Amino acid sequence: MSATTATGQAQPIETSDKTVACNGGGGALGHPLTYYTFGDKKQIDCRYCGQVFVKK
């Protein structure tokens, strides 16, 4: 499970990886495992849960 801010939103996850994966972090209550590739982007938002991934 991701840490959340005071407003209840998930904190961005910083990574140096080219590809990230998100499953919603809720086990059976999460969402399908989804992979995202940064390409030339600096930030990716999961289209299921809104988790933000930021490239270092």
SERO-4910 file (N, C-alpha, C, O; in steps of 0.05 Angstrom, whole numbers):
BEGIN
 pado doro    nc1    nc2    nc3   cac1   cac2   cac3    cc1    cc2    cc3    oc1    oc2    oc3
  Met    A     17    -23      0      0      0      0     18     25      0     38     25     13
  Ser    A     10     45    -15     26     69    -17     20     88      7     -2     88     18
  Ala    A     40    104     14     35    125     34     17    146     22     17    150     -2
  Thr    A      1    159     39    -17    179     29    -11    206     42      1    208     63
  Thr    A    -20    227     28    -17    254     39    -41    260     57    -58    243     61
  Ala    A    -41    283     69    -62    291     88    -89    292     73   -110    289     86
  Thr    A    -89    296     47   -114    297     32   -124    270     23   -144    267     10
  Gly    A   -109    249     30   -116    221     23   -106    212     -4   -113    190    -12
  Gln    A    -91    229    -18    -80    221    -44    -54    207    -40    -38    213    -22
  Ala    A    -48    187    -58    -23    173    -57      0    191    -63     -2    208    -81
  Gln    A     22    188    -49     46    204    -55     59    193    -80     58    169    -85
  Pro    A     71    211    -96     85    202   -120    108    183   -113    121    185    -92
  Ile    A    112    163   -130    134    144   -127    156    152   -147    152    152   -171
  Glu    A    180    158   -136    203    164   -153    218    139   -161    221    121   -145
  Thr    A    226    138   -186    240    114   -196    260    122   -218    256    142   -232
  Ser    A    281    106   -221    299    110   -243    295     89   -265    309     88   -285
  Asp    A    275     71   -260    269     51   -280    255     63   -305    242     84   -303
  Lys    A    258     49   -327    245     58   -352    216     49   -353    200     62   -366
  Thr    A    210     27   -339    183     16   -339    174     12   -310    190      3   -293
  Val    A    149     18   -304    138     14   -277    113     -3   -280    101     -5   -301
  Ala    A    105    -15   -257     81    -32   -256     64    -23   -233     74    -15   -212
  Cys    A     38    -24   -237     19    -16   -216     -3    -36   -214    -14    -44   -235
  Asn    A    -10    -45   -190    -33    -63   -186    -53    -52   -166    -71    -67   -157
  Gly    A    -51    -27   -160    -70    -14   -142    -62    -18   -113    -73     -4    -95
  Gly    A    -44    -36   -107    -34    -39    -80    -54    -50    -60    -49    -51    -36
  Gly    A    -77    -59    -69    -97    -68    -50   -102    -98    -51   -123   -107    -42
  Gly    A    -83   -114    -60    -87   -143    -62   -111   -149    -79   -112   -141   -102
  Ala    A   -129   -165    -68   -153   -172    -84   -171   -148    -89   -188   -149   -107
  Leu    A   -167   -126    -74   -183   -102    -79   -169    -82    -97   -180    -60   -102
  Gly    A   -146    -89   -108   -132    -72   -126   -144    -72   -154   -168    -74   -157
  His    A   -127    -70   -174   -136    -71   -202   -117    -88   -218    -96    -97   -207
  Pro    A   -123    -93   -243   -105   -110   -259    -76    -99   -260    -73    -74   -261
  Leu    A    -57   -116   -259    -29   -107   -261    -25    -94   -288    -30   -106   -309
  Thr    A    -15    -69   -287    -12    -53   -311     17    -43   -312     27    -33   -292
  Tyr    A     29    -44   -336     57    -34   -340     56     -8   -355     40     -5   -374
  Tyr    A     74     10   -348     76     36   -362    105     41   -368    123     35   -351
  Thr    A    111     52   -391    138     59   -399    141     90   -401    124    103   -413
  Phe    A    162    101   -389    166    130   -388    171    141   -416    160    162   -422
  Gly    A    187    128   -432    195    140   -458    208    167   -452    228    168   -438
  Asp    A    197    188   -463    209    215   -458    193    231   -437    198    254   -433
  Lys    A    174    217   -424    158    230   -403    173    231   -377    190    214   -372
  Lys    A    167    250   -360    178    252   -333    159    242   -312    167    236   -290
  Gln    A    134    239   -319    113    230   -300     93    213   -314     86    217   -337
  Ile    A     84    192   -300     63    174   -310     41    172   -288     48    169   -264
  Asp    A     16    173   -296     -6    169   -278    -20    143   -285    -26    138   -308
  Cys    A    -24    126   -265    -38    101   -270    -67    107   -278    -80    123   -264
  Arg    A    -76     95   -299   -103    102   -309   -125     89   -292   -148     96   -295
  Tyr    A   -118     69   -276   -138     57   -258   -141     71   -232   -163     78   -223
  Cys    A   -118     76   -218   -120     86   -191   -108    114   -187   -111    126   -166
  Gly    A    -95    124   -208    -84    151   -207    -57    153   -193    -46    175   -190
  Gln    A    -45    130   -185    -18    131   -173      1    145   -192      1    140   -216
  Val    A     17    164   -182     36    179   -198     63    167   -195     73    162   -172
  Phe    A     77    163   -217    104    154   -218    121    176   -231    114    186   -252
  Val    A    143    183   -218    160    205   -227    188    194   -233    200    180   -216
  Lys    A    198    201   -256    225    191   -264    246    209   -251    244    234   -253
  Lys    A    266    197   -238    288    212   -225    306    224   -245    326    237   -238
***
